[in-house]
Structure formats: structure tokens, C-alpha cells
């Protein structure tokens, strides 16, 4: 009910459309061998695009969900009817459902591209799981951070600026794959959990994709950060001195 | 007696300054309890502590006889409605949709929405987006939300703030009718003494975080003894005569203020003073206002 007329579906839909245009343009321009290995190309391209766009989209999503409460001072009313911790959880769950729709749309996007362009190399099923673990887990961790910021700052420019900052940090993380600094920032995990890489032969101008073992320690580190972020964020929300 | 709200030594400290100090409230069932005090006296903080929106530094709160803890707070508050400071609303939704959210959270039948809309006279505006409402309409919507579920206890923090004179009167009438028509107990805060006179049956006066009076409005009025104001041209003579007859009096400008007495006594005294050459020009019985009582209680001038 509350999300009615907040145009959150439109926000997520616009990002999905933008990503679809981006990936279709990249794939449409690709050579035959890249089309042949289309699934791996898709996983790599979407991982990169998500790194750039998802922090901003998640910031906007959290802001749209939380600023209705902040603007209308509704928390002081809701907190007399519902436990504060439950309010925090329900808000997070709503954001998580939108992100799930986003992920589902990306799977559909890949399936459509596969059918229309005819990817030759078969899909490795486990990659679907890796893609989900990489992008969804990272986005949920960002959502927790953004939700806390959106709840605590009346001026939503601050959380939105954090989202844009995250997009830049995430983008840089792709250029410095060996740099451990990106393990310290949540936006760096899209790149750190990437499971496809490529080599580029300058003379033949051929791009060859290859699998990279899934970064399980990195994933566990992200999961730990996510849990710690959730516990800390919820604690801050529940124990705030005044509503 | 089982009070609807009872606090014991309630205190809230911000930094090293107490906003509320050892506040002990007792609100009996079925009353309109006027919580009175100047701006910044600690009214909103006290009400927020009662609702669990502000964590008290010290003290106990009992609602419906049960001590409120983090564990049972929501369960106890199920039978309460509140409107604290500015009204709470979702501007992008219309009035009815706002109430539907509260109705779902409170788990009350949907039909009650029509009832409360009727009580606050917002039926005609229910389909309008709340961000387009005037402040008065938002306050009325806030009251409608508080009334959903027919709570036993209502806490209203300055509900007439920002309303036009007609809206203020409407809100006051509505509040004073609630115990009679719906059996509710109402705690309503205000910084306006005159407002309390029109709505409240019981009064609690708070100043600088401390309760300085608590009791029925009737008893408060009893403290408001009237006095006799006499204006004379010859004040020196009048004062000398009163001194000679050991009469208590106070000089206020050109007037003499004397204790209240019967009409017969007033007539005799006026005749006597006039006969002695005090040259009386004006005599009136002056009722002490609530403002005077407040001044007497706090001992200072405040903006009320």
C-alpha cells in the first residue's frame, strides 16, 4: 500500500531497460566468437554494468522506500503500533523483493539474448548461481547501508551521494583486480566475486573468455560484512534515543 | 485506584540538562487531562516517553495498571491512539489510503475508517492526496488515525497547533466529547491556559520539566479567589483608613486591591470610604484568571 504511487517499479524498470540497451548494444557489436561464448560474455558484461548502476539504483530504491516515513514523520506513529526492529526488517524485505525482481529480469534478459543471437557454447548451470551470489548478495549489503543512511538523514542527498560514490568505487575495483583495498568497501565485491575473465590478443583481436574459480573466501567475507551491517544498522535504528 | 497512566519519578536528561525531572503523572479513567506548560517545559518529551518514542533516563511508566517495558510496550499501546507534535502522514497517498495503512497495522475492521472520517468530518476529502491537505485537515486526519480501533486512551500533543480559529474550536469540541461519547480517556497537551478551561476536566501543569500542579480543574479554579478592585482619587486617605481598620489591601497603580467579601460588606465599605473623603471612582470584583494562578505557581512571567 505504502509503495503505491512511489513509482519504485518504474525506477527499477528504467534501470533494467538501460541495462538491456547497454548489453544489447555491446553484444550487437560483438564478433562471432564472442556471440558463440555469449553466456560468459553476458555474465561479465552484466557484472560490470551492475557494478556501475546498482549502487546508484539501490540508493534511489532505499531512499524512495524510507523518505516517505522521514518526510511524513510517520515513524513516531508506526513505532507505537509495531516493534522498531520489525519495521526495519519489513522495509529491508521490501527493498530485497525489488532487487529480486531486478535479478529475475537480468536472467530473462540473458535468456532473450541467447534465443535471439543464438549463443553456441552451452550454459554452465553453476554460473547462474554464482551470478546470483555475486550480484544479489552485494546489492543486499549495499541496500542495508543505504537504508540506514536514508532513515538517519532527512536530506536524502547524502544517501544518494553515497550511492554515486559507491558506483565510482565499484568501477575502479574492476581496474585493480589484485588490490585488497576493494575487500574493505562493499561496492568492490561485484568485481571481487567475478567468476569470468578474458584474455585479449591484440594481433588477432580475439577475446577469449575463461572461468575463474568462485571466490568463496571473498563471498564469506561479504556475507560476514552483510550480517554485521544488518545487526549494526538494526541496532542503531532500534536504540536511537529519539524518534 | 487504577489510573490510565501513572508515572513515577519520570526523568529525561539531554547532556547534563534535565528536560523532564521527577515527573509523576496520574490520569484517572474517563477524564480529559490537560497537560499544560509553556513551550519547552517538557510536555512533548513526557508524552513521547509514555509512548516509548524517547527512552527515559529514570522512572517508571504504568499504562492501564501495567508497567511498560520494551517487551510489552506494543501490546499495551494497542489500546491507545496518539497524535504527537506534527501529524504523521504519507503525502503521496490520499486520506483514506493513509487510514487503511493504520487500520491494517491495528487490525481493526475496515468499516471503522468511514466512522472516523465522519467523526473528524473528512469524508468529502478522503480521496484527495494528503500533501494537498491544509494543516488543519492533516491534524484532523491524524486524529482520525488515532481514533481507529476505538482506543481506551488518547494522547494528543498540541492538537490545535496551526489551526484557524474555527478549526481550533472544532477540535476542542471534538476532544471534550470523546469521553462522553466513546468512553475514552484523553491526555491533551497545550501551552494555552484558556484552551484547558474549555476542554479539560483534570489538569497537570509542568514547568522547566517539573510538575507544579496536578488535580481537577475545579480545584484549580477554587484557588482562583476573586478580589475587590477599588479606584480612588485620594489614595493616601483610603490607605490610611484601611490601615486604621486593619484591612488587608495591596496597592496596584491607582487602585487598591482588597480580599473578596459579601455584597453587603462591599456596599458598607464603599459608603464608609466615600464618607471619609477617599473619592471613589470605580469599584469592581476581579476574578483571578488561570494566568494569575499560573503566575502564582511558577512565580514568573511566561509566554503562554
Contacts between the chains, C-beta under 8 A, distances in Angstrom:
chain1	res1	chain2	res2	distance
A	1	B	93	7.6
A	1	B	97	6.5
A	1	B	100	6.3
A	1	B	101	5.5
A	1	B	104	7.3
A	2	B	90	6.2
A	2	B	93	7.4
A	2	B	101	6.3
A	4	B	92	7.7
A	4	B	93	6.5
A	4	B	97	7.0
A	5	B	92	4.9
A	5	B	93	6.9
A	6	B	92	6.2
A	68	B	90	5.5
A	68	B	91	7.8
A	68	B	92	6.7
A	71	B	91	6.5
A	72	B	88	5.9
A	72	B	89	4.7
A	72	B	90	5.2
A	72	B	91	5.8
A	72	B	130	7.9
A	73	B	85	7.4
A	73	B	86	5.6
A	73	B	87	7.8
A	73	B	88	5.0
A	74	B	88	4.4
A	74	B	89	6.9
A	74	B	90	6.6
A	75	B	88	7.9
A	76	B	48	7.6
A	76	B	51	7.8
A	76	B	53	5.3
A	76	B	84	5.4
A	76	B	85	7.5
A	76	B	88	6.2
A	77	B	82	7.1
A	77	B	84	7.8
A	77	B	88	3.9
A	77	B	102	7.5
A	77	B	145	6.9
A	78	B	88	7.9
A	78	B	105	7.2
A	79	B	51	7.9
A	79	B	52	7.0
A	79	B	53	6.0
A	80	B	51	5.2
A	80	B	52	7.1
A	80	B	53	7.3
A	80	B	74	7.9
A	80	B	77	5.0
A	80	B	80	7.0
A	80	B	82	5.6
A	81	B	74	7.0
A	81	B	77	7.1
A	81	B	78	7.7
A	81	B	102	7.5
A	81	B	105	4.6
A	81	B	106	6.2
A	82	B	74	6.7
A	82	B	105	6.3
A	83	B	74	5.8
A	241	B	54	6.9
A	241	B	55	5.9
A	242	B	48	7.3
A	242	B	53	6.9
A	242	B	54	5.1
A	243	B	48	7.7
A	243	B	53	4.5
A	243	B	54	7.6
